[in-house]
Amino acid sequence: MADTRIGISGWTYAGWRGTFYPPGLPHRKELEFASREVNSIEINGSFYSLQRPSSYKAWYAATPEDFIFSVKASRYITHLTRLTDLGEPLSNFFASGVLLLREKLGPFLWQFPPSMKYDRDRFSRFLDVLPRDTRAAAKMARRHSPWMKERAHVRAEEDRPLRHAIEIRNERFRTGDFIELLKNQDISLVIADSAGKWPQIEEITGPIVYIRLHGAEELYASGYDSASLDRWEEKIRNWRRARSRATRDVFVYFDNDAKVRAPFDAISLLKRLTKFHPLHPVELKAA
């Protein structure tokens, strides 16, 4: 049976306090609360800077047993060096503690900037070196920079497969060549709704379906009404029925956080597609 994970992109937002989060909830308890309202969360702090093993251990401990995290990969690799340095930056990322999420570790999200165009050779080299299981990731992590020696985690407790998803934001990627490359490498293309700002390419190229919903009409701000959620529900039901596989796992993250819509939209879609029930049902308040 397909595993359907629906949640939010990040969980630390001041505007959510007193609306999604109960008034007076300590900030340190926000992940604990959020992880009982949805069944997955996309870690996005890992995009802006390398996190520490202690943080990943704390996140693991704060969440339910059957919870899953997706991890947004370092922008140093995707936005700053733009795949020109696949040595220590990749090793440092995998040494930062992500393997401490253990069985709660879901897909890695690799997001590329709008200014980055498709370059087959560059992307092919990148996909070739991505670790496909935790043992390979641990081996890569052991080649981290010397300055990380005191803050690196380079062991995998068990060998588990790793899954990767690519989010693009430039129309030059809308080519059969790029789609073929992803399919050959068994890498998923992110289906991203960005209110028309960036490409929305609905091609299933890998073992999972990875969807990011940034806003139906206004980027990062507008919510998804019942009709919009109906459309996404129908698409997801179709996508998770794989042709060549028994089923496909689906990961959906709402990133329309500016007006506190993301958690409520996630809960609404989660109820439509799964039997998951929030521990503390909350209602949308006017932002």
SULJO-V361408 format. One record per pair of residues at least 24 apart in sequence whose ideal C-beta (glycine too) atoms are under 10 Angstrom apart, sorted by the first residue. I is the first residue (numbers start at 1). J is the second residue. D is the distance in Angstrom with one decimal. If there is no record, write none. Layout:
I | J | D
I | J | D
This chain:
1 | 240 | 9.4
1 | 246 | 8.4
1 | 247 | 6.1
1 | 249 | 9.8
2 | 208 | 9.6
2 | 209 | 8.9
2 | 236 | 9.5
2 | 237 | 9.6
2 | 239 | 9.2
2 | 240 | 4.2
2 | 241 | 7.9
2 | 242 | 8.0
2 | 245 | 9.3
2 | 246 | 8.3
2 | 247 | 3.6
2 | 248 | 5.8
2 | 249 | 5.7
2 | 250 | 6.4
2 | 273 | 9.7
3 | 39 | 9.1
3 | 40 | 9.5
3 | 66 | 9.8
3 | 68 | 8.0
3 | 106 | 9.4
3 | 208 | 9.0
3 | 240 | 8.9
3 | 247 | 8.2
3 | 248 | 9.1
3 | 249 | 4.4
3 | 250 | 7.5
3 | 251 | 8.8
3 | 274 | 9.2
4 | 39 | 8.2
4 | 40 | 9.2
4 | 209 | 9.2
4 | 236 | 7.3
4 | 237 | 9.4
4 | 240 | 6.6
4 | 247 | 9.7
4 | 248 | 9.7
4 | 249 | 7.4
4 | 250 | 4.8
4 | 251 | 8.3
4 | 252 | 7.8
4 | 269 | 9.4
4 | 270 | 8.1
4 | 272 | 10.0
4 | 273 | 5.2
4 | 274 | 5.2
4 | 275 | 9.9
4 | 276 | 8.6
5 | 38 | 8.4
5 | 39 | 5.5
5 | 40 | 3.6
5 | 41 | 9.3
5 | 42 | 9.8
5 | 67 | 9.1
5 | 68 | 5.3
5 | 69 | 9.6
5 | 70 | 8.0
5 | 106 | 6.9
5 | 107 | 9.3
5 | 208 | 9.4
5 | 210 | 9.8
5 | 249 | 7.3
5 | 250 | 6.9
5 | 251 | 4.8
5 | 252 | 7.1
5 | 253 | 8.7
5 | 270 | 8.9
5 | 273 | 9.9
5 | 274 | 8.6
5 | 276 | 9.4
6 | 38 | 6.2
6 | 39 | 6.6
6 | 40 | 6.6
6 | 211 | 8.9
6 | 213 | 9.8
6 | 232 | 10.0
6 | 236 | 8.8
6 | 250 | 8.0
6 | 251 | 7.9
6 | 252 | 4.5
6 | 253 | 7.7
6 | 254 | 8.0
6 | 265 | 9.3
6 | 266 | 5.4
6 | 267 | 8.3
6 | 268 | 9.3
6 | 269 | 5.3
6 | 270 | 4.3
6 | 271 | 9.3
6 | 272 | 9.1
6 | 273 | 6.7
6 | 274 | 7.2
6 | 276 | 8.1
7 | 34 | 8.0
7 | 35 | 8.4
7 | 37 | 8.6
7 | 38 | 3.8
7 | 39 | 6.5
7 | 40 | 4.0
7 | 41 | 4.8
7 | 42 | 6.8
7 | 67 | 9.2
7 | 68 | 8.5
7 | 69 | 9.1
7 | 70 | 8.4
7 | 251 | 8.3
7 | 252 | 7.5
7 | 253 | 5.8
7 | 254 | 7.5
7 | 262 | 8.9
7 | 263 | 8.5
7 | 266 | 5.5
7 | 267 | 9.3
7 | 269 | 9.8
7 | 270 | 7.8
8 | 34 | 6.7
8 | 35 | 9.9
8 | 37 | 8.8
8 | 38 | 6.1
8 | 40 | 8.5
8 | 41 | 5.8
8 | 42 | 7.1
8 | 44 | 9.6
8 | 252 | 9.9
8 | 253 | 6.3
8 | 254 | 5.6
8 | 255 | 7.8
8 | 256 | 9.5
8 | 257 | 7.4
8 | 262 | 4.9
8 | 263 | 5.5
8 | 264 | 9.9
8 | 265 | 8.9
8 | 266 | 5.4
8 | 267 | 9.5
9 | 41 | 7.9
9 | 42 | 4.6
9 | 43 | 8.9
9 | 44 | 5.6
9 | 47 | 9.9
9 | 70 | 8.9
9 | 72 | 7.9
9 | 109 | 9.1
9 | 212 | 7.1
9 | 213 | 9.0
9 | 214 | 8.6
9 | 220 | 9.7
9 | 253 | 4.8
9 | 254 | 6.8
9 | 255 | 4.0
9 | 256 | 8.9
9 | 257 | 6.9
9 | 262 | 6.9
9 | 266 | 9.5
10 | 34 | 9.4
10 | 41 | 7.5
10 | 42 | 6.9
10 | 43 | 7.4
10 | 44 | 4.3
10 | 45 | 7.2
10 | 47 | 9.4
10 | 72 | 8.7
10 | 253 | 9.1
10 | 255 | 8.1
10 | 257 | 7.1
10 | 262 | 8.7
11 | 35 | 8.0
11 | 37 | 9.9
11 | 38 | 9.4
11 | 41 | 5.8
11 | 42 | 9.3
11 | 43 | 8.8
11 | 44 | 9.1
11 | 45 | 9.6
11 | 59 | 9.6
11 | 257 | 9.6
11 | 262 | 9.7
11 | 263 | 8.6
12 | 44 | 9.2
12 | 45 | 7.7
13 | 257 | 5.5
13 | 258 | 8.8
13 | 260 | 7.7
13 | 262 | 8.4
13 | 263 | 9.2
15 | 257 | 7.6
15 | 258 | 7.5
15 | 259 | 7.7
15 | 260 | 5.6
15 | 287 | 6.9
16 | 257 | 7.6
16 | 260 | 5.6
16 | 262 | 8.4
16 | 263 | 6.9
16 | 287 | 9.5
17 | 260 | 9.6
18 | 260 | 9.6
18 | 285 | 8.0
19 | 259 | 9.5
19 | 260 | 4.7
19 | 263 | 8.8
19 | 264 | 9.0
19 | 282 | 8.4
19 | 283 | 9.7
19 | 284 | 7.8
19 | 285 | 4.9
19 | 286 | 8.5
19 | 287 | 6.5
20 | 257 | 9.8
20 | 260 | 6.0
20 | 261 | 9.8
20 | 262 | 8.5
20 | 263 | 4.6
20 | 264 | 7.2
20 | 267 | 9.4
20 | 282 | 6.1
20 | 283 | 9.8
20 | 284 | 8.5
20 | 285 | 8.5
21 | 260 | 9.8
21 | 263 | 9.0
21 | 282 | 8.6
22 | 280 | 7.7
22 | 282 | 8.0
28 | 58 | 8.8
28 | 62 | 8.6
29 | 62 | 8.2
30 | 62 | 9.2
31 | 58 | 8.4
31 | 59 | 6.2
31 | 61 | 9.9
31 | 62 | 4.8
31 | 63 | 6.8
31 | 67 | 9.9
32 | 59 | 9.8
32 | 61 | 9.3
32 | 62 | 4.6
32 | 63 | 7.3
32 | 64 | 9.3
33 | 62 | 9.4
33 | 279 | 8.5
33 | 280 | 7.0
33 | 282 | 9.3
34 | 62 | 9.5
34 | 63 | 9.0
34 | 263 | 7.0
34 | 266 | 9.6
34 | 278 | 10.0
35 | 59 | 8.8
35 | 62 | 6.8
35 | 63 | 4.2
35 | 64 | 6.1
35 | 67 | 5.3
35 | 68 | 9.8
35 | 69 | 9.1
35 | 104 | 9.8
35 | 279 | 9.2
36 | 63 | 8.5
36 | 64 | 6.6
36 | 67 | 8.9
36 | 277 | 9.9
36 | 278 | 6.7
36 | 279 | 3.7
36 | 280 | 6.5
37 | 263 | 6.5
37 | 264 | 9.4
37 | 266 | 8.0
37 | 267 | 6.0
37 | 270 | 8.7
37 | 276 | 9.4
37 | 277 | 9.7
37 | 278 | 4.4
37 | 279 | 6.8
37 | 280 | 6.7
37 | 281 | 8.1
37 | 282 | 6.8
38 | 67 | 9.0
38 | 252 | 9.8
38 | 253 | 9.3
38 | 254 | 9.0
38 | 262 | 9.6
38 | 263 | 7.0
38 | 266 | 5.1
38 | 267 | 6.6
38 | 269 | 9.6
38 | 270 | 6.1
38 | 276 | 7.9
38 | 278 | 7.6
39 | 63 | 9.9
39 | 64 | 8.3
39 | 66 | 7.3
39 | 67 | 6.6
39 | 68 | 7.0
39 | 266 | 9.4
39 | 270 | 6.7
39 | 274 | 7.1
39 | 276 | 5.1
39 | 278 | 9.6
40 | 67 | 6.9
40 | 68 | 4.6
40 | 69 | 7.0
40 | 70 | 6.7
40 | 104 | 9.3
40 | 106 | 6.6
40 | 107 | 9.8
40 | 251 | 6.4
40 | 252 | 8.3
40 | 253 | 7.5
40 | 266 | 9.0
40 | 270 | 9.3
40 | 276 | 9.9
41 | 67 | 7.8
41 | 68 | 8.4
41 | 69 | 6.0
41 | 70 | 7.6
41 | 106 | 9.5
41 | 253 | 7.9
41 | 266 | 9.4
42 | 69 | 7.5
42 | 70 | 4.5
42 | 71 | 7.6
42 | 72 | 6.1
42 | 106 | 8.7
42 | 107 | 9.1
42 | 109 | 6.6
42 | 210 | 9.6
42 | 212 | 8.0
42 | 251 | 8.1
42 | 252 | 9.8
42 | 253 | 4.5
42 | 254 | 9.4
42 | 255 | 8.0
43 | 69 | 5.5
43 | 70 | 7.0
43 | 71 | 4.9
43 | 72 | 6.2
43 | 98 | 8.6
43 | 101 | 8.7
43 | 106 | 9.7
43 | 109 | 9.1
44 | 70 | 9.4
44 | 71 | 8.9
44 | 72 | 4.7
44 | 109 | 8.6
44 | 111 | 9.5
44 | 253 | 9.3
44 | 255 | 8.5
44 | 257 | 10.0
45 | 71 | 9.7
45 | 72 | 8.3
46 | 71 | 5.4
46 | 72 | 5.6
46 | 73 | 6.9
46 | 74 | 6.7
46 | 75 | 9.4
46 | 93 | 7.8
46 | 96 | 7.3
46 | 97 | 9.2
46 | 98 | 7.4
46 | 108 | 9.3
46 | 109 | 9.3
47 | 71 | 8.9
47 | 72 | 4.2
47 | 73 | 6.9
47 | 74 | 6.6
47 | 75 | 5.2
47 | 76 | 9.4
47 | 77 | 10.0
47 | 78 | 8.4
47 | 79 | 8.8
47 | 109 | 8.2
47 | 110 | 9.9
47 | 111 | 7.2
48 | 72 | 8.9
48 | 74 | 8.4
48 | 75 | 6.6
48 | 76 | 9.5
49 | 74 | 8.0
49 | 75 | 8.9
49 | 76 | 8.7
49 | 96 | 9.2
50 | 74 | 6.6
50 | 76 | 8.2
50 | 89 | 9.6
50 | 92 | 6.2
50 | 93 | 6.8
50 | 95 | 8.5
50 | 96 | 4.4
50 | 97 | 8.6
50 | 98 | 9.9
50 | 144 | 9.9
50 | 148 | 7.9
50 | 151 | 8.5
50 | 152 | 9.9
51 | 93 | 9.6
51 | 96 | 5.5
51 | 97 | 6.0
51 | 98 | 8.1
51 | 151 | 9.8
52 | 96 | 7.0
52 | 97 | 6.0
52 | 100 | 9.9
52 | 151 | 5.7
52 | 152 | 9.6
52 | 153 | 9.0
53 | 95 | 8.8
53 | 96 | 7.2
53 | 97 | 3.4
53 | 98 | 9.1
53 | 99 | 8.9
53 | 100 | 5.7
53 | 151 | 6.7
53 | 152 | 7.5
53 | 153 | 4.2
53 | 154 | 9.9
54 | 97 | 7.5
54 | 100 | 9.0
54 | 151 | 8.6
54 | 153 | 9.6
55 | 96 | 8.8
55 | 97 | 6.6
55 | 100 | 9.0
56 | 96 | 7.8
56 | 97 | 3.8
56 | 98 | 6.3
56 | 99 | 8.1
56 | 100 | 4.2
56 | 101 | 5.7
56 | 102 | 9.4
56 | 104 | 9.6
56 | 105 | 9.1
56 | 153 | 7.7
57 | 97 | 7.2
57 | 100 | 5.2
57 | 101 | 8.9
57 | 102 | 9.9
57 | 153 | 8.8
58 | 100 | 9.5
59 | 97 | 9.4
59 | 100 | 8.7
59 | 101 | 7.1
59 | 104 | 8.3
60 | 97 | 9.7
60 | 100 | 6.2
60 | 101 | 5.6
60 | 102 | 6.7
60 | 103 | 9.3
60 | 104 | 5.9
60 | 105 | 9.1
63 | 101 | 9.3
63 | 104 | 6.6
64 | 104 | 9.1
64 | 279 | 8.8
65 | 103 | 8.7
65 | 104 | 8.5
66 | 103 | 9.2
66 | 104 | 8.6
66 | 276 | 9.6
67 | 101 | 9.6
67 | 103 | 9.6
67 | 104 | 5.6
67 | 106 | 9.4
68 | 101 | 8.9
68 | 103 | 8.7
68 | 104 | 5.8
68 | 105 | 7.8
68 | 106 | 4.3
68 | 107 | 8.9
68 | 249 | 9.4
68 | 251 | 7.9
69 | 98 | 8.9
69 | 101 | 5.5
69 | 104 | 5.5
69 | 105 | 6.4
69 | 106 | 5.7
69 | 107 | 9.3
70 | 105 | 8.7
70 | 106 | 4.6
70 | 107 | 5.0
70 | 108 | 7.3
70 | 109 | 5.8
70 | 163 | 9.1
70 | 165 | 8.0
70 | 208 | 9.9
70 | 210 | 7.8
70 | 212 | 9.8
70 | 251 | 6.0
70 | 253 | 7.0
71 | 96 | 9.6
71 | 98 | 5.6
71 | 101 | 7.6
71 | 105 | 7.2
71 | 106 | 7.6
71 | 107 | 7.8
71 | 108 | 5.4
71 | 109 | 6.9
72 | 108 | 7.9
72 | 109 | 4.6
72 | 110 | 8.3
72 | 111 | 6.6
72 | 165 | 10.0
72 | 167 | 9.1
72 | 212 | 10.0
72 | 253 | 9.5
73 | 98 | 9.2
73 | 108 | 5.4
73 | 109 | 6.4
73 | 110 | 5.0
73 | 111 | 7.7
73 | 130 | 9.7
73 | 164 | 8.6
73 | 165 | 9.9
74 | 110 | 9.3
75 | 110 | 10.0
75 | 111 | 7.8
75 | 112 | 9.7
75 | 113 | 8.4
77 | 110 | 7.7
77 | 112 | 9.9
77 | 126 | 8.5
78 | 109 | 9.7
78 | 110 | 5.8
78 | 111 | 6.1
78 | 112 | 5.3
78 | 113 | 7.3
78 | 116 | 7.9
78 | 126 | 9.3
78 | 166 | 9.5
78 | 167 | 9.2
79 | 111 | 8.2
79 | 112 | 7.4
79 | 113 | 5.1
79 | 115 | 9.0
79 | 116 | 7.9
80 | 113 | 9.6
82 | 112 | 8.0
82 | 113 | 8.1
82 | 115 | 9.0
82 | 116 | 6.0
82 | 119 | 9.1
82 | 122 | 7.8
82 | 126 | 9.9
83 | 110 | 9.4
83 | 112 | 8.5
83 | 116 | 8.6
83 | 119 | 8.3
83 | 122 | 5.1
83 | 123 | 7.1
83 | 125 | 7.3
83 | 126 | 4.8
83 | 127 | 9.8
83 | 129 | 9.9
84 | 122 | 7.7
84 | 125 | 9.8
84 | 126 | 9.9
86 | 122 | 9.6
86 | 125 | 6.7
86 | 126 | 6.2
86 | 128 | 9.1
86 | 129 | 5.4
86 | 130 | 9.2
86 | 140 | 10.0
87 | 129 | 9.2
87 | 140 | 9.7
87 | 143 | 7.4
87 | 145 | 9.5
88 | 143 | 7.0
88 | 144 | 6.7
88 | 145 | 4.9
88 | 146 | 9.4
88 | 147 | 9.9
88 | 148 | 9.0
89 | 144 | 9.7
89 | 145 | 8.7
90 | 126 | 8.9
90 | 129 | 6.8
90 | 130 | 8.2
90 | 131 | 8.6
90 | 137 | 9.4
90 | 140 | 6.2
90 | 141 | 9.0
90 | 143 | 8.7
90 | 144 | 9.5
91 | 137 | 9.6
91 | 139 | 9.4
91 | 140 | 5.3
91 | 141 | 5.8
91 | 142 | 7.5
91 | 143 | 4.3
91 | 144 | 4.6
91 | 145 | 7.4
91 | 148 | 8.6
91 | 152 | 9.0
91 | 154 | 9.0
92 | 140 | 9.8
92 | 141 | 8.2
92 | 143 | 9.1
92 | 144 | 5.0
92 | 145 | 5.6
92 | 147 | 9.0
92 | 148 | 5.8
92 | 152 | 8.1
93 | 137 | 9.4
93 | 140 | 8.9
93 | 141 | 8.4
93 | 144 | 9.0
94 | 130 | 10.0
94 | 131 | 6.9
94 | 134 | 9.4
94 | 136 | 9.2
94 | 137 | 4.7
94 | 138 | 7.5
94 | 139 | 9.1
94 | 140 | 5.2
94 | 141 | 4.2
94 | 142 | 9.3
94 | 143 | 9.3
94 | 144 | 8.0
94 | 152 | 9.4
94 | 153 | 9.1
94 | 154 | 8.2
94 | 156 | 9.9
94 | 162 | 9.6
95 | 137 | 9.2
95 | 138 | 8.8
95 | 140 | 8.1
95 | 141 | 3.8
95 | 142 | 7.5
95 | 143 | 8.4
95 | 144 | 3.9
95 | 145 | 8.6
95 | 148 | 5.8
95 | 149 | 9.6
95 | 151 | 8.4
95 | 152 | 4.1
95 | 153 | 6.4
95 | 154 | 5.5
96 | 141 | 8.3
96 | 144 | 8.5
96 | 148 | 7.8
96 | 151 | 7.9
96 | 152 | 7.5
96 | 153 | 7.5
97 | 141 | 9.5
97 | 151 | 8.2
97 | 152 | 8.2
97 | 153 | 4.8
97 | 154 | 9.9
98 | 134 | 9.4
98 | 137 | 7.6
98 | 141 | 8.7
98 | 153 | 8.2
98 | 162 | 9.6
99 | 134 | 5.9
99 | 135 | 9.8
99 | 137 | 6.2
99 | 138 | 6.2
99 | 141 | 7.2
99 | 153 | 6.1
99 | 154 | 8.0
99 | 155 | 6.9
99 | 156 | 5.3
99 | 157 | 7.7
99 | 158 | 10.0
99 | 160 | 9.4
99 | 162 | 9.7
100 | 153 | 5.7
100 | 155 | 9.0
100 | 156 | 9.8
100 | 157 | 8.7
101 | 134 | 9.9
102 | 134 | 8.6
102 | 156 | 8.6
102 | 157 | 5.7
102 | 158 | 7.4
102 | 160 | 8.1
103 | 157 | 8.8
103 | 158 | 7.8
103 | 160 | 7.1
105 | 134 | 7.6
105 | 137 | 9.4
105 | 156 | 9.8
105 | 160 | 7.3
105 | 162 | 7.7
105 | 163 | 9.5
106 | 162 | 9.4
106 | 163 | 7.2
106 | 165 | 9.8
106 | 208 | 8.7
106 | 210 | 9.5
106 | 249 | 8.7
106 | 251 | 6.5
107 | 162 | 7.9
107 | 163 | 4.3
107 | 164 | 6.4
107 | 165 | 5.2
107 | 188 | 7.3
107 | 190 | 9.6
107 | 206 | 9.2
107 | 207 | 9.5
107 | 208 | 6.1
107 | 210 | 6.1
107 | 249 | 8.8
107 | 251 | 6.1
108 | 137 | 9.3
108 | 162 | 6.8
108 | 163 | 7.3
108 | 164 | 5.0
108 | 165 | 7.1
108 | 166 | 9.8
108 | 210 | 10.0
109 | 164 | 8.1
109 | 165 | 5.4
109 | 166 | 8.3
109 | 167 | 6.3
109 | 188 | 9.7
109 | 190 | 7.0
109 | 210 | 7.1
109 | 212 | 7.9
109 | 251 | 9.0
109 | 253 | 8.5
110 | 164 | 6.4
110 | 165 | 7.0
110 | 166 | 5.3
110 | 167 | 7.0
110 | 168 | 9.5
110 | 187 | 8.8
110 | 190 | 8.8
111 | 165 | 9.1
111 | 166 | 8.1
111 | 167 | 4.2
111 | 168 | 8.2
111 | 169 | 7.7
111 | 190 | 7.7
111 | 192 | 9.0
111 | 212 | 8.6
112 | 166 | 7.3
112 | 167 | 6.8
112 | 168 | 5.4
112 | 169 | 6.4
112 | 170 | 7.5
112 | 173 | 8.4
113 | 168 | 9.4
113 | 169 | 6.3
113 | 170 | 8.0
114 | 168 | 8.9
114 | 169 | 4.1
114 | 170 | 5.6
114 | 171 | 9.4
114 | 197 | 8.4
114 | 198 | 6.5
114 | 199 | 9.6
115 | 169 | 8.5
115 | 170 | 7.2
116 | 168 | 7.8
116 | 169 | 7.7
116 | 170 | 6.0
116 | 172 | 8.7
116 | 173 | 8.9
117 | 168 | 9.5
117 | 170 | 5.4
117 | 171 | 8.9
117 | 172 | 4.1
117 | 173 | 7.7
118 | 168 | 7.7
118 | 170 | 7.1
118 | 171 | 9.3
118 | 172 | 4.6
118 | 173 | 4.6
118 | 174 | 8.6
118 | 175 | 6.4
118 | 177 | 7.8
118 | 178 | 5.4
118 | 181 | 9.2
119 | 172 | 9.0
119 | 178 | 10.0
120 | 175 | 9.0
120 | 177 | 6.1
120 | 178 | 7.5
120 | 180 | 9.7
120 | 181 | 6.5
123 | 166 | 8.2
123 | 168 | 9.7
123 | 173 | 9.1
123 | 177 | 9.9
123 | 178 | 7.4
123 | 181 | 6.4
123 | 182 | 8.8
123 | 185 | 9.2
123 | 187 | 9.5
124 | 181 | 6.3
124 | 184 | 9.2
124 | 185 | 8.1
126 | 164 | 9.9
126 | 166 | 9.2
126 | 185 | 9.6
126 | 187 | 9.7
127 | 164 | 8.0
127 | 166 | 8.4
127 | 181 | 7.0
127 | 182 | 7.8
127 | 184 | 8.8
127 | 185 | 4.4
127 | 186 | 9.3
127 | 187 | 5.8
128 | 185 | 7.7
130 | 162 | 7.9
130 | 164 | 5.5
130 | 166 | 10.0
130 | 185 | 8.1
130 | 187 | 7.6
131 | 156 | 9.8
131 | 161 | 10.0
131 | 162 | 5.8
131 | 164 | 9.0
132 | 161 | 6.6
132 | 162 | 5.7
132 | 163 | 8.6
132 | 164 | 8.3
132 | 185 | 9.4
132 | 186 | 8.2
132 | 187 | 9.8
133 | 158 | 9.9
133 | 159 | 5.5
133 | 160 | 6.4
133 | 161 | 5.3
133 | 162 | 5.7
134 | 158 | 7.0
134 | 159 | 5.7
134 | 160 | 4.8
134 | 161 | 8.1
134 | 162 | 6.4
135 | 159 | 4.6
135 | 160 | 8.7
135 | 162 | 9.7
136 | 161 | 10.0
136 | 162 | 7.7
137 | 162 | 6.2
161 | 207 | 8.6
163 | 187 | 8.5
163 | 188 | 7.0
163 | 206 | 7.2
163 | 207 | 6.2
163 | 208 | 5.4
163 | 210 | 8.5
163 | 249 | 8.2
163 | 251 | 8.9
164 | 188 | 7.0
164 | 206 | 7.7
164 | 207 | 9.8
164 | 208 | 9.2
164 | 210 | 9.2
165 | 189 | 7.2
165 | 190 | 5.1
165 | 191 | 9.5
165 | 205 | 9.4
165 | 206 | 7.2
165 | 208 | 7.0
165 | 209 | 9.1
165 | 210 | 3.8
165 | 211 | 9.5
165 | 212 | 9.0
165 | 251 | 7.7
166 | 190 | 6.3
166 | 205 | 8.6
166 | 206 | 8.9
166 | 210 | 8.8
167 | 191 | 9.1
167 | 192 | 5.8
167 | 194 | 9.8
167 | 198 | 8.7
167 | 199 | 10.0
167 | 210 | 8.1
167 | 212 | 6.5
168 | 192 | 8.3
168 | 198 | 7.7
168 | 199 | 6.6
168 | 201 | 7.7
169 | 194 | 7.8
169 | 197 | 8.1
169 | 198 | 4.1
169 | 199 | 7.1
170 | 198 | 7.8
170 | 199 | 7.3
171 | 198 | 8.5
171 | 199 | 5.6
171 | 201 | 9.6
172 | 199 | 9.2
173 | 198 | 9.9
173 | 199 | 6.6
173 | 201 | 7.3
174 | 199 | 5.7
174 | 200 | 9.9
174 | 201 | 6.0
174 | 203 | 9.5
175 | 201 | 9.9
176 | 203 | 9.7
178 | 203 | 9.2
178 | 205 | 9.0
179 | 203 | 5.2
179 | 204 | 9.8
179 | 205 | 6.0
180 | 205 | 8.7
181 | 205 | 8.7
182 | 206 | 6.5
188 | 248 | 9.3
188 | 249 | 9.9
188 | 251 | 8.9
190 | 251 | 9.4
190 | 253 | 9.6
191 | 232 | 9.8
191 | 235 | 8.3
191 | 236 | 9.7
191 | 239 | 8.3
191 | 252 | 9.2
192 | 253 | 10.0
192 | 255 | 8.9
193 | 219 | 9.7
193 | 224 | 8.7
193 | 228 | 8.9
193 | 232 | 8.1
193 | 254 | 9.8
193 | 255 | 9.4
193 | 256 | 9.2
194 | 219 | 5.9
194 | 220 | 8.9
194 | 255 | 9.0
195 | 219 | 4.7
195 | 220 | 8.6
195 | 221 | 8.7
195 | 222 | 6.9
195 | 256 | 9.1
202 | 235 | 7.6
202 | 239 | 8.5
204 | 238 | 9.8
204 | 239 | 6.1
204 | 240 | 9.8
204 | 242 | 8.1
204 | 243 | 9.2
204 | 248 | 7.3
206 | 248 | 9.0
207 | 242 | 8.6
207 | 245 | 7.2
207 | 248 | 6.9
207 | 249 | 7.4
208 | 239 | 9.8
208 | 240 | 9.5
208 | 248 | 6.2
208 | 249 | 4.8
208 | 250 | 7.0
208 | 251 | 6.2
209 | 235 | 9.1
209 | 236 | 7.2
209 | 238 | 9.8
209 | 239 | 4.6
209 | 240 | 6.4
209 | 242 | 9.2
209 | 248 | 5.5
209 | 249 | 7.3
209 | 250 | 4.5
209 | 251 | 7.0
209 | 252 | 8.2
210 | 249 | 9.3
210 | 250 | 8.0
210 | 251 | 5.0
210 | 252 | 8.1
210 | 253 | 8.3
211 | 235 | 8.4
211 | 236 | 7.3
211 | 239 | 8.5
211 | 250 | 7.2
211 | 251 | 7.0
211 | 252 | 4.4
211 | 253 | 7.2
211 | 254 | 9.4
211 | 269 | 9.8
212 | 251 | 9.1
212 | 252 | 7.9
212 | 253 | 5.4
212 | 254 | 8.2
212 | 255 | 5.7
213 | 252 | 6.9
213 | 253 | 7.1
213 | 254 | 5.0
213 | 255 | 6.5
213 | 256 | 6.6
213 | 261 | 9.7
213 | 262 | 8.3
213 | 265 | 7.2
213 | 266 | 8.7
213 | 269 | 8.6
214 | 253 | 9.4
214 | 254 | 8.3
214 | 255 | 4.7
214 | 256 | 6.1
214 | 257 | 9.3
214 | 262 | 9.5
215 | 254 | 9.0
215 | 255 | 7.7
215 | 256 | 4.3
215 | 257 | 9.4
215 | 258 | 8.1
215 | 259 | 9.2
215 | 261 | 8.0
215 | 262 | 9.3
215 | 265 | 9.8
216 | 256 | 7.8
216 | 261 | 9.3
216 | 265 | 9.2
217 | 256 | 9.8
218 | 256 | 8.3
218 | 258 | 8.3
218 | 259 | 8.7
219 | 255 | 9.2
219 | 256 | 8.1
219 | 258 | 8.6
220 | 255 | 6.6
220 | 256 | 5.7
220 | 257 | 6.4
220 | 258 | 4.7
220 | 259 | 8.6
220 | 261 | 9.3
220 | 262 | 9.0
221 | 256 | 6.3
221 | 257 | 8.6
221 | 258 | 4.3
221 | 259 | 5.1
221 | 260 | 9.9
221 | 261 | 7.5
221 | 287 | 9.3
222 | 256 | 6.4
222 | 258 | 8.9
222 | 259 | 7.6
222 | 261 | 7.1
222 | 265 | 9.9
223 | 254 | 8.9
223 | 256 | 6.2
223 | 259 | 7.2
223 | 260 | 9.0
223 | 261 | 3.6
223 | 262 | 8.4
223 | 264 | 7.4
223 | 265 | 5.6
223 | 268 | 9.3
223 | 284 | 8.3
223 | 287 | 9.5
224 | 254 | 7.7
224 | 256 | 7.5
224 | 261 | 7.4
224 | 262 | 9.7
224 | 264 | 9.4
224 | 265 | 4.8
224 | 266 | 9.5
224 | 268 | 7.7
224 | 269 | 7.7
225 | 265 | 9.3
225 | 268 | 9.7
226 | 268 | 8.1
226 | 272 | 9.9
228 | 265 | 8.7
228 | 269 | 9.7
229 | 265 | 7.2
229 | 268 | 5.8
229 | 269 | 5.5
229 | 271 | 9.8
229 | 272 | 6.7
229 | 273 | 9.7
230 | 272 | 8.4
232 | 265 | 9.5
232 | 269 | 6.5
232 | 272 | 8.9
232 | 273 | 9.1
233 | 268 | 9.6
233 | 269 | 6.7
233 | 272 | 4.9
233 | 273 | 6.1
234 | 272 | 10.0
236 | 269 | 8.1
236 | 272 | 8.9
236 | 273 | 6.1
237 | 272 | 9.3
237 | 273 | 7.3
240 | 273 | 8.7
250 | 274 | 9.9
258 | 287 | 8.4
259 | 284 | 10.0
259 | 286 | 9.4
259 | 287 | 4.3
260 | 284 | 7.5
260 | 285 | 7.7
260 | 286 | 9.1
260 | 287 | 4.6
261 | 287 | 7.8
